Amino acid sequence: MASNSELLRAAILKKMHVKAEYDGYHREMCPHALGRKGGVRHVFSFQFAGQSSGGLRPEGEWKCMEVDKLSNVSVTNGPWRTKDDYKPPPRCFDQIEVEVAY
């Protein structure tokens, strides 16, 4: 069985959707970057569906999440979703391991 990091890496490289649970909420997102901040692995994604503790804008929004806090991770097919303002924030990464190619 693939790890969360392996699933996210494959989704980034193939521009695929990811469904997962995070902080008790169902999330649907397109991951754009995977890396570490302070030794903790993070993923930076465009979340376009599901829920969030602070609500989710109808047009979707960028989210930085700790990889180890994701559960029930699955990769699915669907149209790639992003926004023009993509830029991995310093609060999410010290080092990026893999990033989506435009």
N, C-alpha and C positions, 0 to 999 in steps of 0.2 A: 504494500500500500504506500502510495506517495505521500510525502510530508506536505504540510501547508506551503512551505517555501518552494518545494518542487512544483506544486500545482500552480502557484502564483507566477513562478518563473516561466512556465510553459504558457500560461495565459498572456503574459506580457509579450513574449516572443511571437505568439500566434495571433495577438489582438483578439482575445476571446473574453466572454463574460465570466464573472465569478459570482456564485451565490454562496453566502456564508452567514453565520450568526456572530455578532460582536456586541458586547455589553448588553446581551439579552435581546437584541433587535435583529430581525432579518434584514440582510443587506443584499442588494444586487448592484454590481459595480464592474468597471473595466479598470484593472490595475495598470498603472503606467510606470512605476519604479519600485524596486525592491532594494533594500540596503539596511544599514545599521545607524543607530544613534546611541552613543554611550554604550556600545556593545549589545544593544537590544535590536533585534531585527524588526523593521517596519516596512509597510507597503503603503504607497501613495496611490490612491484610486479616485476615479470619477464615479461617485455613487449616483445612480440614476433612478433607482426604485428601492422599495422597502421602507424601513423606518430608521430613525435616529433619535437619540435622547433629546436633542434640541429641535427636532422636526427636520424635515427635508424639503428644500425648495422644489417647486414643481419642475424647474428646469435642471435639477440635479446640482451637485456640488462636490468639491474636492474634499477628500477625507484621508487623514494619516492614521493608520491603525497598527498596533503591535501584532505581529504575525502570530505569536504564541497565544494570544487572546481570541483568535478566530477559531470557530468550530464549525463542523458540518460543511467544510469547504468543498465545492464542486465547480468544475469548469464546464461551461455550456456554450453552444453556438448562439450567435445573434449579431446584429449590427454593432460595429465598434462605436463607442460613444466617448466623446471628449469635449473639451472647450478650448477656445483659442488662447486662453491665458495659462496654458500648462507651464508650470515651473515648479520642480520639487523644492519645497521650502526647507530652509536650514533647521527649523524646529523638528523636522522629520528625519533628516539624514546628516551624518558626518561623512558617510561613504555610501555611494550608490554601487550596487553589485550588478544590476541589470536594469535597463531602461528601454521603453518602447522606442522603436525607430519610426521616424516620420518621413 
